[in-house]
Amino acid sequence: MTTYAPHDATLDERTRTAWGAYRDELADLSGKAYDEAENTAWERLQETLRDIEGDRAALHIGGDTEH
């Protein structure tokens, strides 16, 4: 498992990368091939985004409490 520094910019980049991977995975597909791959790609994206949001929540819980 990859470890990331808990900075919002890093988490934002991970989010952009996850969406880019989703888009790229489906970019050259159409018709039935797209339909078959999209659900799996979407589930993978959602799992990655949940992980990122968990890291973001942990950052805010354990991070700077001054606002």
PDB file of N, H, CA, C and O in Angstrom:
ATOM      1  N   MET A   1       0.845  -1.168   0.000  1.00  0.00           N
ATOM      2  CA  MET A   1       0.000   0.000   0.000  1.00  0.00           C
ATOM      3  C   MET A   1       0.891   1.233   0.000  1.00  0.00           C
ATOM      4  O   MET A   1       1.887   1.290   0.721  1.00  0.00           O
ATOM      5  N   THR A   2       0.531   2.206  -0.804  1.00  0.00           N
ATOM      6  H   THR A   2      -0.279   2.159  -1.389  1.00  0.00           H
ATOM      7  CA  THR A   2       1.274   3.450  -0.910  1.00  0.00           C
ATOM      8  C   THR A   2       0.876   4.378   0.220  1.00  0.00           C
ATOM      9  O   THR A   2      -0.303   4.482   0.559  1.00  0.00           O
ATOM     10  N   THR A   3       1.857   5.053   0.804  1.00  0.00           N
ATOM     11  H   THR A   3       2.814   4.969   0.529  1.00  0.00           H
ATOM     12  CA  THR A   3       1.597   6.027   1.849  1.00  0.00           C
ATOM     13  C   THR A   3       1.742   7.419   1.264  1.00  0.00           C
ATOM     14  O   THR A   3       2.674   7.685   0.506  1.00  0.00           O
ATOM     15  N   TYR A   4       0.823   8.307   1.613  1.00  0.00           N
ATOM     16  H   TYR A   4       0.066   8.091   2.229  1.00  0.00           H
ATOM     17  CA  TYR A   4       0.831   9.669   1.112  1.00  0.00           C
ATOM     18  C   TYR A   4       0.941  10.637   2.278  1.00  0.00           C
ATOM     19  O   TYR A   4       0.405  10.390   3.358  1.00  0.00           O
ATOM     20  N   ALA A   5       1.638  11.737   2.048  1.00  0.00           N
ATOM     21  H   ALA A   5       2.073  11.937   1.171  1.00  0.00           H
ATOM     22  CA  ALA A   5       1.667  12.812   3.033  1.00  0.00           C
ATOM     23  C   ALA A   5       0.267  13.388   3.130  1.00  0.00           C
ATOM     24  O   ALA A   5      -0.393  13.577   2.108  1.00  0.00           O
ATOM     25  N   PRO A   6      -0.196  13.668   4.333  1.00  0.00           N
ATOM     26  CA  PRO A   6      -1.582  14.117   4.509  1.00  0.00           C
ATOM     27  C   PRO A   6      -1.774  15.604   4.220  1.00  0.00           C
ATOM     28  O   PRO A   6      -2.130  16.367   5.118  1.00  0.00           O
ATOM     29  N   HIS A   7      -1.545  16.012   2.998  1.00  0.00           N
ATOM     30  H   HIS A   7      -1.256  15.392   2.269  1.00  0.00           H
ATOM     31  CA  HIS A   7      -1.761  17.400   2.607  1.00  0.00           C
ATOM     32  C   HIS A   7      -2.944  17.448   1.651  1.00  0.00           C
ATOM     33  O   HIS A   7      -3.105  16.575   0.798  1.00  0.00           O
ATOM     34  N   ASP A   8      -3.762  18.470   1.805  1.00  0.00           N
ATOM     35  H   ASP A   8      -3.632  19.178   2.498  1.00  0.00           H
ATOM     36  CA  ASP A   8      -4.929  18.591   0.929  1.00  0.00           C
ATOM     37  C   ASP A   8      -4.539  18.589  -0.543  1.00  0.00           C
ATOM     38  O   ASP A   8      -5.247  17.994  -1.356  1.00  0.00           O
ATOM     39  N   ALA A   9      -3.441  19.233  -0.910  1.00  0.00           N
ATOM     40  H   ALA A   9      -2.867  19.716  -0.249  1.00  0.00           H
ATOM     41  CA  ALA A   9      -3.016  19.276  -2.308  1.00  0.00           C
ATOM     42  C   ALA A   9      -2.713  17.867  -2.815  1.00  0.00           C
ATOM     43  O   ALA A   9      -3.028  17.533  -3.957  1.00  0.00           O
ATOM     44  N   THR A  10      -2.113  17.058  -1.978  1.00  0.00           N
ATOM     45  H   THR A  10      -1.858  17.329  -1.050  1.00  0.00           H
ATOM     46  CA  THR A  10      -1.819  15.674  -2.356  1.00  0.00           C
ATOM     47  C   THR A  10      -3.110  14.895  -2.556  1.00  0.00           C
ATOM     48  O   THR A  10      -3.233  14.112  -3.498  1.00  0.00           O
ATOM     49  N   LEU A  11      -4.060  15.110  -1.675  1.00  0.00           N
ATOM     50  H   LEU A  11      -3.960  15.745  -0.910  1.00  0.00           H
ATOM     51  CA  LEU A  11      -5.346  14.419  -1.795  1.00  0.00           C
ATOM     52  C   LEU A  11      -6.101  14.889  -3.036  1.00  0.00           C
ATOM     53  O   LEU A  11      -6.747  14.091  -3.714  1.00  0.00           O
ATOM     54  N   ASP A  12      -6.017  16.172  -3.326  1.00  0.00           N
ATOM     55  H   ASP A  12      -5.491  16.820  -2.774  1.00  0.00           H
ATOM     56  CA  ASP A  12      -6.642  16.693  -4.541  1.00  0.00           C
ATOM     57  C   ASP A  12      -6.011  16.073  -5.787  1.00  0.00           C
ATOM     58  O   ASP A  12      -6.713  15.733  -6.739  1.00  0.00           O
ATOM     59  N   GLU A  13      -4.707  15.930  -5.779  1.00  0.00           N
ATOM     60  H   GLU A  13      -4.136  16.207  -5.006  1.00  0.00           H
ATOM     61  CA  GLU A  13      -4.014  15.317  -6.921  1.00  0.00           C
ATOM     62  C   GLU A  13      -4.407  13.851  -7.055  1.00  0.00           C
ATOM     63  O   GLU A  13      -4.616  13.367  -8.167  1.00  0.00           O
ATOM     64  N   ARG A  14      -4.508  13.150  -5.950  1.00  0.00           N
ATOM     65  H   ARG A  14      -4.338  13.544  -5.046  1.00  0.00           H
ATOM     66  CA  ARG A  14      -4.955  11.754  -6.002  1.00  0.00           C
ATOM     67  C   ARG A  14      -6.356  11.660  -6.589  1.00  0.00           C
ATOM     68  O   ARG A  14      -6.646  10.736  -7.348  1.00  0.00           O
ATOM     69  N   THR A  15      -7.230  12.605  -6.247  1.00  0.00           N
ATOM     70  H   THR A  15      -6.994  13.356  -5.630  1.00  0.00           H
ATOM     71  CA  THR A  15      -8.590  12.622  -6.799  1.00  0.00           C
ATOM     72  C   THR A  15      -8.551  12.836  -8.302  1.00  0.00           C
ATOM     73  O   THR A  15      -9.223  12.122  -9.046  1.00  0.00           O
ATOM     74  N   ARG A  16      -7.771  13.813  -8.760  1.00  0.00           N
ATOM     75  H   ARG A  16      -7.226  14.393  -8.155  1.00  0.00           H
ATOM     76  CA  ARG A  16      -7.642  14.059 -10.207  1.00  0.00           C
ATOM     77  C   ARG A  16      -7.081  12.830 -10.916  1.00  0.00           C
ATOM     78  O   ARG A  16      -7.537  12.472 -12.002  1.00  0.00           O
ATOM     79  N   THR A  17      -6.094  12.187 -10.302  1.00  0.00           N
ATOM     80  H   THR A  17      -5.724  12.477  -9.420  1.00  0.00           H
ATOM     81  CA  THR A  17      -5.482  11.000 -10.900  1.00  0.00           C
ATOM     82  C   THR A  17      -6.497   9.868 -11.004  1.00  0.00           C
ATOM     83  O   THR A  17      -6.538   9.165 -12.014  1.00  0.00           O
ATOM     84  N   ALA A  18      -7.311   9.686  -9.975  1.00  0.00           N
ATOM     85  H   ALA A  18      -7.277  10.258  -9.155  1.00  0.00           H
ATOM     86  CA  ALA A  18      -8.328   8.628  -9.986  1.00  0.00           C
ATOM     87  C   ALA A  18      -9.336   8.856 -11.107  1.00  0.00           C
ATOM     88  O   ALA A  18      -9.687   7.923 -11.830  1.00  0.00           O
ATOM     89  N   TRP A  19      -9.803  10.096 -11.252  1.00  0.00           N
ATOM     90  H   TRP A  19      -9.518  10.854 -10.664  1.00  0.00           H
ATOM     91  CA  TRP A  19     -10.751  10.407 -12.334  1.00  0.00           C
ATOM     92  C   TRP A  19     -10.091  10.238 -13.697  1.00  0.00           C
ATOM     93  O   TRP A  19     -10.722   9.755 -14.638  1.00  0.00           O
ATOM     94  N   GLY A  20      -8.839  10.629 -13.807  1.00  0.00           N
ATOM     95  H   GLY A  20      -8.326  11.021 -13.043  1.00  0.00           H
ATOM     96  CA  GLY A  20      -8.110  10.467 -15.066  1.00  0.00           C
ATOM     97  C   GLY A  20      -7.965   9.005 -15.446  1.00  0.00           C
ATOM     98  O   GLY A  20      -8.119   8.644 -16.612  1.00  0.00           O
ATOM     99  N   ALA A  21      -7.670   8.165 -14.465  1.00  0.00           N
ATOM    100  H   ALA A  21      -7.545   8.459 -13.518  1.00  0.00           H
ATOM    101  CA  ALA A  21      -7.543   6.732 -14.728  1.00  0.00           C
ATOM    102  C   ALA A  21      -8.871   6.151 -15.193  1.00  0.00           C
ATOM    103  O   ALA A  21      -8.907   5.328 -16.107  1.00  0.00           O
ATOM    104  N   TYR A  22      -9.962   6.580 -14.562  1.00  0.00           N
ATOM    105  H   TYR A  22      -9.932   7.249 -13.820  1.00  0.00           H
ATOM    106  CA  TYR A  22     -11.298   6.129 -14.965  1.00  0.00           C
ATOM    107  C   TYR A  22     -11.574   6.522 -16.420  1.00  0.00           C
ATOM    108  O   TYR A  22     -11.990   5.697 -17.234  1.00  0.00           O
ATOM    109  N   ARG A  23     -11.335   7.777 -16.720  1.00  0.00           N
ATOM    110  H   ARG A  23     -10.997   8.446 -16.059  1.00  0.00           H
ATOM    111  CA  ARG A  23     -11.565   8.283 -18.080  1.00  0.00           C
ATOM    112  C   ARG A  23     -10.702   7.532 -19.102  1.00  0.00           C
ATOM    113  O   ARG A  23     -11.188   7.103 -20.148  1.00  0.00           O
ATOM    114  N   ASP A  24      -9.419   7.384 -18.778  1.00  0.00           N
ATOM    115  H   ASP A  24      -9.024   7.732 -17.928  1.00  0.00           H
ATOM    116  CA  ASP A  24      -8.499   6.731 -19.704  1.00  0.00           C
ATOM    117  C   ASP A  24      -8.842   5.268 -19.940  1.00  0.00           C
ATOM    118  O   ASP A  24      -8.677   4.749 -21.043  1.00  0.00           O
ATOM    119  N   GLU A  25      -9.323   4.608 -18.887  1.00  0.00           N
ATOM    120  H   GLU A  25      -9.458   5.030 -17.990  1.00  0.00           H
ATOM    121  CA  GLU A  25      -9.685   3.194 -19.005  1.00  0.00           C
ATOM    122  C   GLU A  25     -10.822   2.990 -20.010  1.00  0.00           C
ATOM    123  O   GLU A  25     -10.906   1.945 -20.654  1.00  0.00           O
ATOM    124  N   LEU A  26     -11.682   3.982 -20.137  1.00  0.00           N
ATOM    125  H   LEU A  26     -11.613   4.831 -19.614  1.00  0.00           H
ATOM    126  CA  LEU A  26     -12.858   3.857 -21.000  1.00  0.00           C
ATOM    127  C   LEU A  26     -12.731   4.598 -22.323  1.00  0.00           C
ATOM    128  O   LEU A  26     -13.585   4.452 -23.198  1.00  0.00           O
ATOM    129  N   ALA A  27     -11.693   5.379 -22.477  1.00  0.00           N
ATOM    130  H   ALA A  27     -10.999   5.498 -21.766  1.00  0.00           H
ATOM    131  CA  ALA A  27     -11.580   6.307 -23.609  1.00  0.00           C
ATOM    132  C   ALA A  27     -11.689   5.642 -24.977  1.00  0.00           C
ATOM    133  O   ALA A  27     -12.342   6.190 -25.865  1.00  0.00           O
ATOM    134  N   ASP A  28     -11.088   4.511 -25.168  1.00  0.00           N
ATOM    135  H   ASP A  28     -10.558   4.066 -24.446  1.00  0.00           H
ATOM    136  CA  ASP A  28     -11.056   3.889 -26.489  1.00  0.00           C
ATOM    137  C   ASP A  28     -12.146   2.841 -26.687  1.00  0.00           C
ATOM    138  O   ASP A  28     -12.134   2.104 -27.673  1.00  0.00           O
ATOM    139  N   LEU A  29     -13.082   2.778 -25.754  1.00  0.00           N
ATOM    140  H   LEU A  29     -13.091   3.377 -24.953  1.00  0.00           H
ATOM    141  CA  LEU A  29     -14.128   1.768 -25.822  1.00  0.00           C
ATOM    142  C   LEU A  29     -15.436   2.383 -26.312  1.00  0.00           C
ATOM    143  O   LEU A  29     -15.686   3.576 -26.143  1.00  0.00           O
ATOM    144  N   SER A  30     -16.248   1.551 -26.913  1.00  0.00           N
ATOM    145  H   SER A  30     -16.045   0.582 -27.051  1.00  0.00           H
ATOM    146  CA  SER A  30     -17.579   1.986 -27.312  1.00  0.00           C
ATOM    147  C   SER A  30     -18.500   0.780 -27.328  1.00  0.00           C
ATOM    148  O   SER A  30     -18.059  -0.369 -27.292  1.00  0.00           O
ATOM    149  N   GLY A  31     -19.778   1.072 -27.383  1.00  0.00           N
ATOM    150  H   GLY A  31     -20.136   2.005 -27.412  1.00  0.00           H
ATOM    151  CA  GLY A  31     -20.770   0.010 -27.483  1.00  0.00           C
ATOM    152  C   GLY A  31     -20.718  -0.974 -26.328  1.00  0.00           C
ATOM    153  O   GLY A  31     -20.612  -0.590 -25.163  1.00  0.00           O
ATOM    154  N   LYS A  32     -20.793  -2.235 -26.673  1.00  0.00           N
ATOM    155  H   LYS A  32     -20.879  -2.546 -27.619  1.00  0.00           H
ATOM    156  CA  LYS A  32     -20.840  -3.293 -25.667  1.00  0.00           C
ATOM    157  C   LYS A  32     -19.562  -3.341 -24.834  1.00  0.00           C
ATOM    158  O   LYS A  32     -19.623  -3.584 -23.629  1.00  0.00           O
ATOM    159  N   ALA A  33     -18.421  -3.116 -25.450  1.00  0.00           N
ATOM    160  H   ALA A  33     -18.371  -2.918 -26.429  1.00  0.00           H
ATOM    161  CA  ALA A  33     -17.155  -3.134 -24.712  1.00  0.00           C
ATOM    162  C   ALA A  33     -17.155  -2.052 -23.631  1.00  0.00           C
ATOM    163  O   ALA A  33     -16.700  -2.287 -22.511  1.00  0.00           O
ATOM    164  N   TYR A  34     -17.667  -0.867 -23.971  1.00  0.00           N
ATOM    165  H   TYR A  34     -18.037  -0.677 -24.881  1.00  0.00           H
ATOM    166  CA  TYR A  34     -17.765   0.215 -22.988  1.00  0.00           C
ATOM    167  C   TYR A  34     -18.716  -0.186 -21.864  1.00  0.00           C
ATOM    168  O   TYR A  34     -18.388  -0.056 -20.685  1.00  0.00           O
ATOM    169  N   ASP A  35     -19.892  -0.674 -22.239  1.00  0.00           N
ATOM    170  H   ASP A  35     -20.159  -0.779 -23.197  1.00  0.00           H
ATOM    171  CA  ASP A  35     -20.893  -1.059 -21.242  1.00  0.00           C
ATOM    172  C   ASP A  35     -20.341  -2.091 -20.268  1.00  0.00           C
ATOM    173  O   ASP A  35     -20.594  -2.013 -19.066  1.00  0.00           O
ATOM    174  N   GLU A  36     -19.590  -3.052 -20.781  1.00  0.00           N
ATOM    175  H   GLU A  36     -19.384  -3.115 -21.757  1.00  0.00           H
ATOM    176  CA  GLU A  36     -19.036  -4.107 -19.932  1.00  0.00           C
ATOM    177  C   GLU A  36     -17.929  -3.587 -19.011  1.00  0.00           C
ATOM    178  O   GLU A  36     -17.809  -4.043 -17.874  1.00  0.00           O
ATOM    179  N   ALA A  37     -17.137  -2.655 -19.481  1.00  0.00           N
ATOM    180  H   ALA A  37     -17.235  -2.285 -20.405  1.00  0.00           H
ATOM    181  CA  ALA A  37     -16.012  -2.148 -18.692  1.00  0.00           C
ATOM    182  C   ALA A  37     -16.408  -1.027 -17.739  1.00  0.00           C
ATOM    183  O   ALA A  37     -15.763  -0.839 -16.708  1.00  0.00           O
ATOM    184  N   GLU A  38     -17.446  -0.289 -18.063  1.00  0.00           N
ATOM    185  H   GLU A  38     -17.970  -0.441 -18.900  1.00  0.00           H
ATOM    186  CA  GLU A  38     -17.780   0.911 -17.290  1.00  0.00           C
ATOM    187  C   GLU A  38     -18.137   0.602 -15.843  1.00  0.00           C
ATOM    188  O   GLU A  38     -17.671   1.301 -14.943  1.00  0.00           O
ATOM    189  N   ASN A  39     -18.928  -0.398 -15.595  1.00  0.00           N
ATOM    190  H   ASN A  39     -19.306  -0.965 -16.327  1.00  0.00           H
ATOM    191  CA  ASN A  39     -19.337  -0.704 -14.226  1.00  0.00           C
ATOM    192  C   ASN A  39     -18.132  -1.041 -13.352  1.00  0.00           C
ATOM    193  O   ASN A  39     -18.030  -0.564 -12.221  1.00  0.00           O
ATOM    194  N   THR A  40     -17.232  -1.852 -13.867  1.00  0.00           N
ATOM    195  H   THR A  40     -17.315  -2.239 -14.785  1.00  0.00           H
ATOM    196  CA  THR A  40     -16.031  -2.211 -13.112  1.00  0.00           C
ATOM    197  C   THR A  40     -15.159  -0.983 -12.871  1.00  0.00           C
ATOM    198  O   THR A  40     -14.644  -0.782 -11.771  1.00  0.00           O
ATOM    199  N   ALA A  41     -15.001  -0.172 -13.897  1.00  0.00           N
ATOM    200  H   ALA A  41     -15.419  -0.335 -14.790  1.00  0.00           H
ATOM    201  CA  ALA A  41     -14.191   1.039 -13.761  1.00  0.00           C
ATOM    202  C   ALA A  41     -14.822   1.989 -12.743  1.00  0.00           C
ATOM    203  O   ALA A  41     -14.115   2.598 -11.941  1.00  0.00           O
ATOM    204  N   TRP A  42     -16.153   2.117 -12.773  1.00  0.00           N
ATOM    205  H   TRP A  42     -16.728   1.622 -13.424  1.00  0.00           H
ATOM    206  CA  TRP A  42     -16.849   2.994 -11.846  1.00  0.00           C
ATOM    207  C   TRP A  42     -16.666   2.510 -10.405  1.00  0.00           C
ATOM    208  O   TRP A  42     -16.395   3.310  -9.509  1.00  0.00           O
ATOM    209  N   GLU A  43     -16.812   1.218 -10.187  1.00  0.00           N
ATOM    210  H   GLU A  43     -17.032   0.568 -10.914  1.00  0.00           H
ATOM    211  CA  GLU A  43     -16.639   0.667  -8.845  1.00  0.00           C
ATOM    212  C   GLU A  43     -15.214   0.903  -8.336  1.00  0.00           C
ATOM    213  O   GLU A  43     -15.020   1.240  -7.168  1.00  0.00           O
ATOM    214  N   ARG A  44     -14.243   0.732  -9.189  1.00  0.00           N
ATOM    215  H   ARG A  44     -14.400   0.459 -10.138  1.00  0.00           H
ATOM    216  CA  ARG A  44     -12.847   0.965  -8.818  1.00  0.00           C
ATOM    217  C   ARG A  44     -12.634   2.441  -8.472  1.00  0.00           C
ATOM    218  O   ARG A  44     -11.963   2.762  -7.492  1.00  0.00           O
ATOM    219  N   LEU A  45     -13.207   3.333  -9.280  1.00  0.00           N
ATOM    220  H   LEU A  45     -13.752   3.072 -10.076  1.00  0.00           H
ATOM    221  CA  LEU A  45     -13.117   4.766  -9.010  1.00  0.00           C
ATOM    222  C   LEU A  45     -13.757   5.096  -7.661  1.00  0.00           C
ATOM    223  O   LEU A  45     -13.166   5.814  -6.854  1.00  0.00           O
ATOM    224  N   GLN A  46     -14.950   4.581  -7.413  1.00  0.00           N
ATOM    225  H   GLN A  46     -15.430   3.998  -8.068  1.00  0.00           H
ATOM    226  CA  GLN A  46     -15.640   4.876  -6.160  1.00  0.00           C
ATOM    227  C   GLN A  46     -14.848   4.385  -4.951  1.00  0.00           C
ATOM    228  O   GLN A  46     -14.793   5.069  -3.930  1.00  0.00           O
ATOM    229  N   GLU A  47     -14.243   3.219  -5.057  1.00  0.00           N
ATOM    230  H   GLU A  47     -14.288   2.663  -5.887  1.00  0.00           H
ATOM    231  CA  GLU A  47     -13.418   2.697  -3.961  1.00  0.00           C
ATOM    232  C   GLU A  47     -12.223   3.614  -3.704  1.00  0.00           C
ATOM    233  O   GLU A  47     -11.897   3.916  -2.556  1.00  0.00           O
ATOM    234  N   THR A  48     -11.586   4.044  -4.766  1.00  0.00           N
ATOM    235  H   THR A  48     -11.851   3.798  -5.698  1.00  0.00           H
ATOM    236  CA  THR A  48     -10.438   4.946  -4.633  1.00  0.00           C
ATOM    237  C   THR A  48     -10.868   6.267  -4.015  1.00  0.00           C
ATOM    238  O   THR A  48     -10.190   6.785  -3.127  1.00  0.00           O
ATOM    239  N   LEU A  49     -11.989   6.818  -4.476  1.00  0.00           N
ATOM    240  H   LEU A  49     -12.539   6.397  -5.197  1.00  0.00           H
ATOM    241  CA  LEU A  49     -12.470   8.088  -3.923  1.00  0.00           C
ATOM    242  C   LEU A  49     -12.852   7.951  -2.450  1.00  0.00           C
ATOM    243  O   LEU A  49     -12.630   8.879  -1.673  1.00  0.00           O
ATOM    244  N   ARG A  50     -13.420   6.815  -2.055  1.00  0.00           N
ATOM    245  H   ARG A  50     -13.600   6.062  -2.686  1.00  0.00           H
ATOM    246  CA  ARG A  50     -13.726   6.582  -0.639  1.00  0.00           C
ATOM    247  C   ARG A  50     -12.444   6.561   0.190  1.00  0.00           C
ATOM    248  O   ARG A  50     -12.401   7.130   1.281  1.00  0.00           O
ATOM    249  N   ASP A  51     -11.401   5.906  -0.324  1.00  0.00           N
ATOM    250  H   ASP A  51     -11.437   5.444  -1.210  1.00  0.00           H
ATOM    251  CA  ASP A  51     -10.112   5.878   0.377  1.00  0.00           C
ATOM    252  C   ASP A  51      -9.563   7.289   0.544  1.00  0.00           C
ATOM    253  O   ASP A  51      -9.083   7.649   1.619  1.00  0.00           O
ATOM    254  N   ILE A  52      -9.632   8.076  -0.505  1.00  0.00           N
ATOM    255  H   ILE A  52     -10.022   7.783  -1.378  1.00  0.00           H
ATOM    256  CA  ILE A  52      -9.126   9.452  -0.460  1.00  0.00           C
ATOM    257  C   ILE A  52      -9.927  10.273   0.551  1.00  0.00           C
ATOM    258  O   ILE A  52      -9.347  11.021   1.338  1.00  0.00           O
ATOM    259  N   GLU A  53     -11.237  10.140   0.536  1.00  0.00           N
ATOM    260  H   GLU A  53     -11.708   9.532  -0.103  1.00  0.00           H
ATOM    261  CA  GLU A  53     -12.066  10.892   1.489  1.00  0.00           C
ATOM    262  C   GLU A  53     -11.800  10.447   2.918  1.00  0.00           C
ATOM    263  O   GLU A  53     -11.846  11.265   3.836  1.00  0.00           O
ATOM    264  N   GLY A  54     -11.525   9.169   3.120  1.00  0.00           N
ATOM    265  H   GLY A  54     -11.489   8.505   2.374  1.00  0.00           H
ATOM    266  CA  GLY A  54     -11.145   8.694   4.448  1.00  0.00           C
ATOM    267  C   GLY A  54      -9.845   9.335   4.910  1.00  0.00           C
ATOM    268  O   GLY A  54      -9.715   9.734   6.067  1.00  0.00           O
ATOM    269  N   ASP A  55      -8.890   9.431   4.002  1.00  0.00           N
ATOM    270  H   ASP A  55      -8.995   9.108   3.061  1.00  0.00           H
ATOM    271  CA  ASP A  55      -7.629  10.100   4.327  1.00  0.00           C
ATOM    272  C   ASP A  55      -7.853  11.583   4.592  1.00  0.00           C
ATOM    273  O   ASP A  55      -7.228  12.156   5.485  1.00  0.00           O
ATOM    274  N   ARG A  56      -8.745  12.209   3.820  1.00  0.00           N
ATOM    275  H   ARG A  56      -9.253  11.743   3.095  1.00  0.00           H
ATOM    276  CA  ARG A  56      -9.044  13.626   4.012  1.00  0.00           C
ATOM    277  C   ARG A  56      -9.695  13.850   5.390  1.00  0.00           C
ATOM    278  O   ARG A  56      -9.359  14.800   6.097  1.00  0.00           O
ATOM    279  N   ALA A  57     -10.619  12.972   5.753  1.00  0.00           N
ATOM    280  H   ALA A  57     -10.892  12.200   5.179  1.00  0.00           H
ATOM    281  CA  ALA A  57     -11.276  13.086   7.058  1.00  0.00           C
ATOM    282  C   ALA A  57     -10.264  12.899   8.184  1.00  0.00           C
ATOM    283  O   ALA A  57     -10.294  13.627   9.175  1.00  0.00           O
ATOM    284  N   ALA A  58      -9.379  11.936   8.035  1.00  0.00           N
ATOM    285  H   ALA A  58      -9.355  11.344   7.229  1.00  0.00           H
ATOM    286  CA  ALA A  58      -8.358  11.702   9.055  1.00  0.00           C
ATOM    287  C   ALA A  58      -7.441  12.914   9.187  1.00  0.00           C
ATOM    288  O   ALA A  58      -7.026  13.262  10.293  1.00  0.00           O
ATOM    289  N   LEU A  59      -7.128  13.549   8.081  1.00  0.00           N
ATOM    290  H   LEU A  59      -7.465  13.267   7.183  1.00  0.00           H
ATOM    291  CA  LEU A  59      -6.300  14.747   8.104  1.00  0.00           C
ATOM    292  C   LEU A  59      -6.977  15.846   8.912  1.00  0.00           C
ATOM    293  O   LEU A  59      -6.330  16.510   9.723  1.00  0.00           O
ATOM    294  N   HIS A  60      -8.266  16.041   8.697  1.00  0.00           N
ATOM    295  H   HIS A  60      -8.791  15.501   8.038  1.00  0.00           H
ATOM    296  CA  HIS A  60      -8.978  17.118   9.373  1.00  0.00           C
ATOM    297  C   HIS A  60      -9.242  16.793  10.837  1.00  0.00           C
ATOM    298  O   HIS A  60      -9.303  17.700  11.667  1.00  0.00           O
ATOM    299  N   ILE A  61      -9.398  15.528  11.163  1.00  0.00           N
ATOM    300  H   ILE A  61      -9.348  14.792  10.488  1.00  0.00           H
ATOM    301  CA  ILE A  61      -9.606  15.138  12.552  1.00  0.00           C
ATOM    302  C   ILE A  61      -8.307  15.270  13.334  1.00  0.00           C
ATOM    303  O   ILE A  61      -8.297  15.786  14.452  1.00  0.00           O
ATOM    304  N   GLY A  62      -7.225  14.807  12.750  1.00  0.00           N
ATOM    305  H   GLY A  62      -7.233  14.388  11.842  1.00  0.00           H
ATOM    306  CA  GLY A  62      -5.948  14.813  13.446  1.00  0.00           C
ATOM    307  C   GLY A  62      -5.069  15.983  13.109  1.00  0.00           C
ATOM    308  O   GLY A  62      -3.998  16.148  13.693  1.00  0.00           O
ATOM    309  N   GLY A  63      -5.507  16.805  12.168  1.00  0.00           N
ATOM    310  H   GLY A  63      -6.377  16.671  11.694  1.00  0.00           H
ATOM    311  CA  GLY A  63      -4.688  17.912  11.687  1.00  0.00           C
ATOM    312  C   GLY A  63      -4.891  19.177  12.469  1.00  0.00           C
ATOM    313  O   GLY A  63      -5.246  19.150  13.647  1.00  0.00           O
ATOM    314  N   ASP A  64      -4.668  20.262  11.820  1.00  0.00           N
ATOM    315  H   ASP A  64      -4.379  20.284  10.863  1.00  0.00           H
ATOM    316  CA  ASP A  64      -4.757  21.589  12.409  1.00  0.00           C
ATOM    317  C   ASP A  64      -6.173  21.869  12.870  1.00  0.00           C
ATOM    318  O   ASP A  64      -7.114  21.780  12.082  1.00  0.00           O
ATOM    319  N   THR A  65      -6.330  22.206  14.137  1.00  0.00           N
ATOM    320  H   THR A  65      -5.565  22.278  14.776  1.00  0.00           H
ATOM    321  CA  THR A  65      -7.657  22.484  14.681  1.00  0.00           C
ATOM    322  C   THR A  65      -7.943  23.968  14.761  1.00  0.00           C
ATOM    323  O   THR A  65      -9.037  24.355  15.173  1.00  0.00           O
ATOM    324  N   GLU A  66      -6.986  24.822  14.377  1.00  0.00           N
ATOM    325  H   GLU A  66      -6.098  24.508  14.043  1.00  0.00           H
ATOM    326  CA  GLU A  66      -7.223  26.258  14.384  1.00  0.00           C
ATOM    327  C   GLU A  66      -7.902  26.659  13.086  1.00  0.00           C
ATOM    328  O   GLU A  66      -7.454  26.275  12.006  1.00  0.00           O
ATOM    329  N   HIS A  67      -8.970  27.422  13.182  1.00  0.00           N
ATOM    330  H   HIS A  67      -9.334  27.734  14.060  1.00  0.00           H
ATOM    331  CA  HIS A  67      -9.686  27.880  11.987  1.00  0.00           C
ATOM    332  C   HIS A  67      -9.809  29.360  12.004  1.00  0.00           C
ATOM    333  O   HIS A  67     -10.381  29.942  11.082  1.00  0.00           O
TER     334      HIS A  67
END
